[in-house]
Amino acid sequence: MATTPPAKWRRHPVLYQINTRVWLAGLSRARGCRIDLSNVPEEEVEHLGGLGLDGIWLMGVWAPSPASQEIALREAGLQSEYRRALPDLRVEDVVGSPFAVFDYSVSERLGGETGLRQLRERLAQRGLRLMLDFVPNHLAVDHGWTRTHPDYLMQDSDGDGGPGYFTREVDGQRIAFAHGRDPYFPPWTDTAQVNYNSPAARAAMIATLQDIADRCDGVRCDMAMLVTNHVFRRVWGAPRPEQASALLAREFWDEAIAAVRDRHPGFVFVAEVYWDMERELQQQGFDFTYDKRLYDLLRAQDVGAVRDHLGDDRGFQNRMARFIENHDEPRAIDAFGRERSNAAALLIATLPGLRMFHQGQFEGRRTRLPVQLARLPAEERDLLLEGFYGRLLSTVGRDLFHDGEWQLLQPRAAWSGNGSFRNIVAYTWTLGVEEMALVVVNLGDHRSQARIPFLSKMWGGRTWALRELLDEGSPRPTSYIRDGDLLMSEGLYVELEPNGYRFLSVEPVENG
């Protein structure tokens, strides 16, 4: 049976990241039998289908690297990190990094290619798209290219190696290969750096990406900025003169994304990107780029900078990937605290762009698990937080927040001399002429008041009902009636506790 993918991704989709190895291991322990991608329990698939998501990012499905596992087991610095996360650590919990890819085939331990295909079909039946990993910068130190295509990997031209290199015997010759690295951090010692100064290596990586795209609906590209021409050459040097003319003509991502889209026009690309290179990666074809700046500003409670950031041009905002937690960041409940994490979650769920959530975030998990481990510690579920996220994602699933138009508002002082309005972020969503929502959040650390202006002429001459969206289902949902002319002339008055918010539907009152 061929996979029938769902309709194209929505404009502002919701993506849920799952650590595949941890997920399947947890299901296996709970069921007392081996669970892999081919036999995920029906109620688990139904649960994912009922969360209000657009897609599932299955992190770490590719064939694991034995060398990465061995390195993870012997590096002393990693052992203390593992035991902080898992005090009862066992050897079998350490499986190596999912970002040291041994081979871009689905791990047989996880169910193989057949298992992935079967799960993709089941997700598609529930309207869920599948996203997988592509790690462009490097491969595992034991990847087949170290034997079959050593020229595809960066080598020490003098053959001596040293720090940042590892050696292999290839056809009787000892070669020193470079570990993959970010220029600001030590090398990843379980990886081999791909040589993007080689046209043949670029072509092979594009072919790999095309092959991945045949099996899913999108890819999250790890550290995508590292393979842009100027970054790669700053770190590794320029190509040889005979290669330079062919390579300088085009960026890798321009070529790779175009090649995939020739075969899969609706395929989605998400870039993990830092160093203020988001716009550059969008220009090279990425649909969405990580919004690490917003994450950092929210943690710092720099409200003015948050508003300035959100005030950037609309096209740029529509292509940002928002998050307050992922496998690289602390758990949101610890990074922000409960009340701030709820306010921040409301923001990222209702801003334009891709809304990203992380396995365990809804339940309030506090353990940040190293990516080399395949088991989470037991933790009590936070049922109140889970209920909040359930209501939030259900509400944000409406077409209004995917197909509507977003507009940032500029709060004003509630009265002369009251500067607390600067703590407030506010914006609207509109779809058509009579479906609207208003989001107002106090990101400050004290009670704040503001007037929220409604500038469009559509508000005048009518009466409006404002209803708290996250109250829906309660016996007495909170609602307000306001005069449209006053909303235009004076603005909506709000008073919010620290990290307080209003998430309001706005509807015209008949005969108002």
C-alpha positions as CSV (number, residue, x, y, z in Angstrom):
1,M,0.0,0.0,0.0
2,A,1.5,3.4,-1.0
3,T,1.6,6.2,1.4
4,T,-0.9,8.9,0.7
5,P,0.5,12.1,2.3
6,P,-2.0,14.6,3.7
7,A,-2.8,17.8,2.0
8,K,0.0,20.4,1.9
9,W,1.4,21.9,5.1
10,R,-0.7,24.8,6.5
11,R,0.9,28.3,6.4
12,H,1.6,28.4,10.1
13,P,1.9,24.7,11.1
14,V,2.3,23.0,14.5
15,L,5.2,20.5,14.8
16,Y,5.9,18.1,17.6
17,Q,9.4,16.7,18.2
18,I,9.7,13.1,19.3
19,N,13.0,11.4,20.3
20,T,12.2,8.2,18.4
21,R,14.5,5.9,20.4
22,V,13.2,7.2,23.7
23,W,9.6,7.1,22.6
24,L,9.7,3.5,21.4
25,A,11.7,2.3,24.4
26,G,9.2,3.8,26.7
27,L,6.3,2.2,24.9
28,S,8.1,-1.1,25.0
29,R,8.6,-0.9,28.7
30,A,5.0,0.1,29.3
31,R,3.7,-2.7,27.1
32,G,6.1,-5.4,28.2
33,C,6.9,-6.2,24.6
34,R,9.0,-4.9,21.7
35,I,7.4,-1.8,20.1
36,D,8.9,-0.3,17.0
37,L,7.7,1.9,14.2
38,S,5.7,-1.0,12.6
39,N,3.5,-1.7,15.6
40,V,3.0,1.6,17.6
41,P,-0.2,1.0,19.6
42,E,-3.3,2.4,18.0
43,E,-4.2,4.6,21.0
44,E,-0.7,6.2,20.8
45,V,-1.3,7.2,17.2
46,E,-4.8,8.4,18.1
47,H,-3.3,10.5,20.9
48,L,-0.9,12.2,18.5
49,G,-3.7,12.7,16.0
50,G,-5.8,14.4,18.7
51,L,-3.3,16.9,19.9
52,G,-4.0,19.5,17.2
53,L,-0.7,19.0,15.4
54,D,0.2,19.4,11.7
55,G,3.4,17.3,11.8
56,I,5.6,14.9,13.8
57,W,9.3,15.3,13.7
58,L,10.8,11.8,14.5
59,M,14.3,12.6,15.6
60,G,16.9,9.9,15.4
61,V,15.4,7.2,13.1
62,W,18.6,6.6,11.1
63,A,21.0,3.6,11.5
64,P,23.0,4.1,14.7
65,S,26.8,4.4,14.7
66,P,28.6,1.8,16.7
67,A,31.6,4.1,17.0
68,S,29.4,6.9,18.3
69,Q,28.0,4.6,20.9
70,E,31.5,3.5,21.9
71,I,32.7,7.1,22.2
72,A,29.6,8.0,24.2
73,L,30.4,5.2,26.6
74,R,34.1,6.0,27.2
75,E,34.1,9.9,27.4
76,A,34.3,10.7,31.0
77,G,32.8,14.2,30.6
78,L,29.6,12.7,29.2
79,Q,29.2,10.2,32.0
80,S,28.5,12.8,34.6
81,E,26.0,14.4,32.3
82,Y,24.3,11.1,31.8
83,R,24.0,10.4,35.5
84,R,22.5,13.7,36.3
85,A,19.7,12.8,33.9
86,L,19.6,9.1,34.8
87,P,20.9,8.3,38.3
88,D,20.3,4.6,37.6
89,L,22.2,4.7,34.3
90,R,22.7,1.3,32.6
91,V,25.1,0.6,29.7
92,E,22.2,-0.3,27.4
93,D,20.8,3.3,27.9
94,V,23.7,4.8,26.0
95,V,23.1,4.4,22.3
96,G,25.2,7.2,20.7
97,S,24.2,10.5,19.1
98,P,21.4,10.6,16.5
99,F,23.4,13.3,14.8
100,A,26.4,11.0,14.0
101,V,24.6,9.3,11.1
102,F,26.1,5.9,10.3
103,D,23.8,5.5,7.3
104,Y,20.6,7.2,6.0
105,S,18.6,4.0,6.3
106,V,16.0,3.5,9.0
107,S,17.5,1.6,12.0
108,E,16.4,-2.0,12.0
109,R,16.1,-1.9,15.8
110,L,13.4,0.8,15.3
111,G,11.5,-1.1,12.6
112,G,13.4,-0.4,9.5
113,E,12.1,1.1,6.3
114,T,9.0,-0.9,6.3
115,G,8.1,0.2,9.8
116,L,8.7,3.9,9.0
117,R,6.5,3.5,5.9
118,Q,3.7,1.9,7.9
119,L,3.8,4.6,10.6
120,R,3.8,7.4,8.0
121,E,0.7,5.9,6.4
122,R,-1.1,5.8,9.8
123,L,-0.1,9.4,10.6
124,A,-1.2,10.5,7.2
125,Q,-4.6,9.0,7.8
126,R,-5.0,11.4,10.7
127,G,-3.8,14.4,8.8
128,L,-0.3,14.4,10.2
129,R,2.8,14.9,8.1
130,L,6.2,13.3,8.9
131,M,9.5,15.2,9.3
132,L,12.9,13.5,9.6
133,D,16.5,14.6,10.2
134,F,19.1,15.7,7.7
135,V,22.5,16.4,9.1
136,P,24.4,18.2,6.3
137,N,27.6,19.1,8.0
138,H,28.9,15.7,9.0
139,L,28.5,12.0,9.2
140,A,29.6,9.3,11.7
141,V,33.3,8.5,12.0
142,D,32.5,5.0,10.8
143,H,30.3,6.0,7.9
144,G,31.0,4.1,4.7
145,W,32.5,7.1,2.9
146,T,35.6,6.8,5.1
147,R,36.4,3.7,3.1
148,T,34.6,4.2,-0.3
149,H,34.8,7.9,-0.9
150,P,37.4,9.4,1.4
151,D,37.6,12.5,-0.9
152,Y,34.1,13.3,0.1
153,L,35.4,14.1,3.6
154,M,37.7,16.8,4.9
155,Q,41.3,15.6,5.4
156,D,44.5,17.0,6.8
157,S,46.4,18.0,3.7
158,D,49.7,17.1,5.5
159,G,48.3,13.8,6.6
160,D,49.5,14.3,10.2
161,G,46.1,14.8,11.9
162,G,46.3,16.0,15.4
163,P,43.5,17.5,17.6
164,G,40.3,17.7,15.7
165,Y,41.2,14.7,13.4
166,F,41.0,10.9,13.4
167,T,42.9,8.5,11.3
168,R,41.8,5.5,9.1
169,E,43.7,3.1,6.9
170,V,42.2,3.3,3.4
171,D,43.6,1.1,0.6
172,G,46.9,0.9,2.4
173,Q,47.2,4.6,3.0
174,R,46.7,6.2,6.4
175,I,44.4,9.3,6.1
176,A,43.6,11.9,8.7
177,F,40.0,12.9,8.5
178,A,38.6,16.0,10.2
179,H,35.8,15.8,12.8
180,G,32.8,17.9,12.1
181,R,32.7,21.1,14.1
182,D,31.0,24.4,14.9
183,P,33.8,27.1,14.8
184,Y,32.9,28.3,18.3
185,F,33.0,24.9,20.0
186,P,35.3,21.8,20.2
187,P,34.8,19.2,17.4
188,W,32.2,16.5,17.7
189,T,34.5,13.5,18.2
190,D,32.1,10.9,16.8
191,T,31.7,12.7,13.4
192,A,33.5,13.1,10.1
193,Q,33.3,16.5,8.3
194,V,31.8,16.5,4.8
195,N,33.9,18.3,2.3
196,Y,31.7,20.9,0.7
197,N,34.7,22.1,-1.4
198,S,34.2,18.9,-3.4
199,P,31.5,19.0,-6.2
200,A,31.2,15.2,-6.0
201,A,30.5,15.4,-2.2
202,R,27.9,18.1,-2.7
203,A,26.2,16.0,-5.4
204,A,26.2,12.9,-3.1
205,M,24.7,14.9,-0.2
206,I,22.0,16.2,-2.6
207,A,21.2,12.7,-3.7
208,T,21.0,11.6,0.0
209,L,18.6,14.4,0.7
210,Q,16.4,13.4,-2.3
211,D,16.3,9.9,-1.0
212,I,15.2,11.1,2.4
213,A,12.5,13.2,0.9
214,D,11.0,10.1,-0.8
215,R,10.2,8.9,2.8
216,C,8.7,11.9,4.5
217,D,7.1,15.3,4.1
218,G,9.8,17.5,5.4
219,V,13.3,17.7,7.0
220,R,14.8,19.5,9.9
221,C,18.3,20.4,8.8
222,D,20.8,20.3,11.7
223,M,23.2,23.3,12.0
224,A,22.2,24.4,8.4
225,M,24.3,27.5,8.4
226,L,27.6,25.5,8.6
227,V,27.4,24.5,4.9
228,T,26.8,28.0,3.5
229,N,29.7,29.0,1.3
230,H,31.1,31.8,3.4
231,V,30.9,29.9,6.7
232,F,32.3,26.7,5.3
233,R,35.3,28.5,3.7
234,R,35.9,30.6,6.9
235,V,36.2,27.4,8.9
236,W,37.9,25.1,6.3
237,G,39.4,27.3,3.6
238,A,38.7,27.9,0.0
239,P,38.3,25.1,-2.7
240,R,41.1,24.3,-5.0
241,P,41.3,26.6,-8.1
242,E,40.0,23.9,-10.5
243,Q,36.9,23.4,-8.3
244,A,36.3,27.1,-7.4
245,S,34.4,28.2,-10.5
246,A,31.8,25.4,-10.3
247,L,31.3,25.9,-6.5
248,L,31.2,29.6,-6.3
249,A,28.3,29.9,-8.7
250,R,25.6,28.6,-6.3
251,E,25.0,27.9,-2.6
252,F,24.5,24.2,-1.6
253,W,21.0,24.9,-0.2
254,D,19.8,26.7,-3.4
255,E,20.8,23.6,-5.4
256,A,19.7,21.0,-2.9
257,I,16.2,22.5,-2.1
258,A,15.5,23.0,-5.8
259,A,16.4,19.4,-6.6
260,V,14.1,18.0,-3.9
261,R,11.2,20.3,-4.9
262,D,11.5,19.1,-8.5
263,R,10.3,15.7,-7.2
264,H,8.3,16.8,-4.1
265,P,6.8,20.4,-4.7
266,G,5.2,20.6,-1.2
267,F,8.2,19.4,0.8
268,V,9.1,21.6,3.8
269,F,12.6,22.5,4.9
270,V,13.3,23.7,8.5
271,A,16.7,25.1,9.3
272,E,18.4,25.0,12.7
273,V,20.3,28.3,12.3
274,Y,22.1,30.8,14.6
275,W,24.3,33.8,14.3
276,D,21.6,36.1,12.8
277,M,21.7,34.1,9.6
278,E,17.9,33.3,9.5
279,R,17.2,35.7,6.7
280,E,20.1,34.4,4.6
281,L,18.8,30.8,5.0
282,Q,15.3,31.9,4.1
283,Q,16.6,33.5,0.9
284,Q,18.4,30.2,0.1
285,G,15.0,28.4,0.1
286,F,14.2,27.3,3.7
287,D,10.5,27.5,4.6
288,F,11.2,28.1,8.3
289,T,14.3,29.0,10.3
290,Y,14.9,28.7,14.0
291,D,13.9,31.8,16.0
292,K,16.6,31.4,18.7
293,R,16.6,35.2,19.1
294,L,13.0,35.2,20.3
295,Y,13.8,32.4,22.7
296,D,16.7,34.2,24.2
297,L,14.7,37.5,24.5
298,L,11.8,35.8,26.3
299,R,14.2,34.2,28.8
300,A,15.8,37.6,29.4
301,Q,12.4,39.3,29.7
302,D,13.5,42.0,27.3
303,V,10.1,43.0,26.3
304,G,11.1,46.0,24.1
305,A,13.4,43.8,22.1
306,V,10.7,41.2,21.8
307,R,8.4,43.8,20.2
308,D,11.2,45.1,18.0
309,H,11.9,41.6,16.8
310,L,8.3,40.8,16.1
311,G,8.0,44.1,14.2
312,D,10.4,42.9,11.5
313,D,8.8,42.5,8.1
314,R,5.9,40.2,7.8
315,G,7.4,37.8,5.3
316,F,10.3,37.2,7.6
317,Q,8.0,36.6,10.6
318,N,5.9,34.1,8.6
319,R,9.0,31.9,8.1
320,M,10.3,31.7,11.7
321,A,10.2,28.5,13.7
322,R,9.2,29.4,17.3
323,F,10.0,27.3,20.4
324,I,10.6,27.5,24.1
325,E,12.0,24.0,24.4
326,N,13.8,21.4,22.3
327,H,16.5,18.8,22.8
328,D,19.2,21.5,22.9
329,E,17.6,23.8,25.4
330,P,16.6,23.4,29.1
331,R,13.0,22.2,29.8
332,A,10.6,25.1,29.5
333,I,9.2,24.6,33.0
334,D,12.7,25.0,34.5
335,A,13.9,27.7,32.1
336,F,10.8,30.0,32.6
337,G,9.0,28.7,35.6
338,R,5.3,27.6,35.4
339,E,3.6,31.0,34.9
340,R,6.2,32.4,32.5
341,S,6.3,29.2,30.6
342,N,2.5,29.3,30.0
343,A,2.7,32.9,28.8
344,A,5.7,32.1,26.5
345,A,3.9,29.0,25.2
346,L,0.8,31.1,24.4
347,L,3.1,33.5,22.4
348,I,4.9,30.9,20.3
349,A,1.6,29.0,19.7
350,T,-0.1,32.1,18.3
351,L,2.7,33.9,16.5
352,P,3.1,33.4,12.7
353,G,5.5,30.8,11.4
354,L,6.1,27.3,12.6
355,R,5.1,26.5,16.2
356,M,7.5,23.8,17.6
357,F,6.8,21.7,20.7
358,H,9.0,19.1,22.3
359,Q,8.2,15.6,23.7
360,G,7.5,15.9,27.4
361,Q,6.8,19.6,27.3
362,F,3.1,19.2,27.7
363,E,3.5,17.0,30.7
364,G,5.9,19.3,32.4
365,R,9.0,17.1,32.3
366,R,12.1,18.6,33.9
367,T,14.8,16.2,32.8
368,R,16.8,17.4,29.9
369,L,18.0,14.2,28.3
370,P,21.4,14.0,26.6
371,V,20.8,12.9,23.0
372,Q,23.1,9.8,23.4
373,L,20.6,8.2,25.9
374,A,17.5,6.2,25.0
375,R,15.6,6.3,28.4
376,L,13.9,9.0,30.3
377,P,13.6,8.8,34.1
378,A,10.2,8.4,35.7
379,E,8.6,11.7,36.4
380,E,5.1,12.6,37.6
381,R,2.9,14.2,34.9
382,D,1.8,17.8,35.6
383,L,-1.9,17.4,34.8
384,L,-2.7,21.1,35.1
385,L,0.0,22.0,32.6
386,E,-1.2,19.2,30.3
387,G,-4.7,20.6,30.5
388,F,-3.4,24.0,29.6
389,Y,-1.6,22.8,26.5
390,G,-4.5,20.7,25.5
391,R,-6.8,23.7,25.5
392,L,-4.2,25.9,23.8
393,L,-3.4,23.5,20.9
394,S,-7.1,22.8,20.4
395,T,-7.8,26.5,20.1
396,V,-4.8,27.2,17.8
397,G,-5.9,24.4,15.5
398,R,-8.6,26.7,14.1
399,D,-8.1,28.0,10.5
400,L,-8.0,31.5,11.9
401,F,-4.5,30.9,13.3
402,H,-3.2,29.1,10.2
403,D,-4.8,30.9,7.2
404,G,-5.6,34.3,8.9
405,E,-3.6,37.5,8.9
406,W,-1.5,38.5,11.9
407,Q,-0.9,42.1,13.0
408,L,1.3,43.4,15.8
409,L,-0.3,46.1,17.9
410,Q,1.4,48.9,19.8
411,P,0.1,49.3,23.4
412,R,-0.3,52.8,24.8
413,A,-0.1,54.1,28.4
414,A,-3.3,53.4,30.3
415,W,-2.9,56.9,31.9
416,S,-0.3,59.6,31.9
417,G,2.9,58.6,33.6
418,N,2.2,54.9,33.7
419,G,5.0,53.2,31.8
420,S,4.0,49.7,32.5
421,F,2.4,49.4,29.1
422,R,6.0,48.7,27.9
423,N,5.7,45.2,29.4
424,I,2.8,44.3,27.1
425,V,3.0,42.5,23.8
426,A,-0.3,42.4,21.8
427,Y,-1.5,41.3,18.3
428,T,-4.5,40.2,16.4
429,W,-5.4,37.5,14.0
430,T,-8.2,38.1,11.4
431,L,-9.8,35.8,8.8
432,G,-12.3,37.5,6.6
433,V,-14.3,40.3,8.2
434,E,-15.9,38.7,11.2
435,E,-13.4,36.1,12.6
436,M,-10.9,37.6,14.9
437,A,-8.8,36.9,18.0
438,L,-6.7,39.1,20.2
439,V,-3.6,38.0,22.2
440,V,-2.3,40.3,25.0
441,V,0.6,39.1,27.2
442,N,2.4,40.9,30.1
443,L,6.0,39.8,29.9
444,G,7.1,42.0,32.8
445,D,7.7,41.0,36.4
446,H,5.0,43.4,37.9
447,R,1.3,44.2,37.3
448,S,0.9,46.2,34.1
449,Q,-1.8,48.3,32.5
450,A,-2.2,49.4,28.9
451,R,-4.6,50.6,26.2
452,I,-4.6,48.3,23.2
453,P,-5.5,50.3,20.0
454,F,-7.8,49.0,17.3
455,L,-7.0,51.1,14.3
456,S,-9.0,49.5,11.5
457,K,-12.2,51.3,10.5
458,M,-14.0,47.9,10.6
459,W,-14.3,48.2,14.4
460,G,-16.4,51.4,14.3
461,G,-20.1,51.6,14.6
462,R,-20.6,48.1,16.1
463,T,-20.6,46.4,19.4
464,W,-18.2,43.6,20.0
465,A,-18.2,40.5,22.3
466,L,-14.7,39.5,23.6
467,R,-14.6,35.9,25.0
468,E,-11.7,34.2,26.7
469,L,-10.7,31.4,24.4
470,L,-8.9,29.2,27.0
471,D,-12.0,29.3,29.2
472,E,-14.0,27.4,26.6
473,G,-15.6,24.3,28.0
474,S,-15.9,25.9,31.5
475,P,-19.3,26.4,33.0
476,R,-19.1,30.2,32.8
477,P,-16.5,31.3,30.1
478,T,-15.3,34.9,30.7
479,S,-16.7,37.4,28.2
480,Y,-16.8,41.2,27.8
481,I,-19.0,43.5,25.6
482,R,-17.2,46.6,24.2
483,D,-18.2,49.5,22.0
484,G,-16.3,49.5,18.7
485,D,-16.0,53.3,18.5
486,L,-14.4,53.4,22.0
487,L,-12.0,50.5,21.0
488,M,-10.8,52.8,18.1
489,S,-10.7,56.1,20.0
490,E,-9.5,54.9,23.4
491,G,-8.3,51.3,22.9
492,L,-9.1,48.3,25.0
493,Y,-8.1,48.7,28.6
494,V,-6.2,45.7,30.0
495,E,-4.6,45.1,33.4
496,L,-2.5,42.0,33.8
497,E,-0.5,40.3,36.6
498,P,3.1,39.4,35.8
499,N,3.0,36.7,33.0
500,G,-0.8,37.3,32.8
501,Y,-2.5,37.2,29.4
502,R,-5.8,37.6,27.5
503,F,-6.5,35.3,24.6
504,L,-9.8,36.5,23.3
505,S,-12.1,35.8,20.4
506,V,-13.7,39.0,19.0
507,E,-17.1,38.7,17.5
508,P,-19.7,41.3,16.4
509,V,-22.8,41.4,18.5
510,E,-25.9,41.0,16.3
511,N,-27.9,44.3,16.0
512,G,-25.2,45.9,18.1
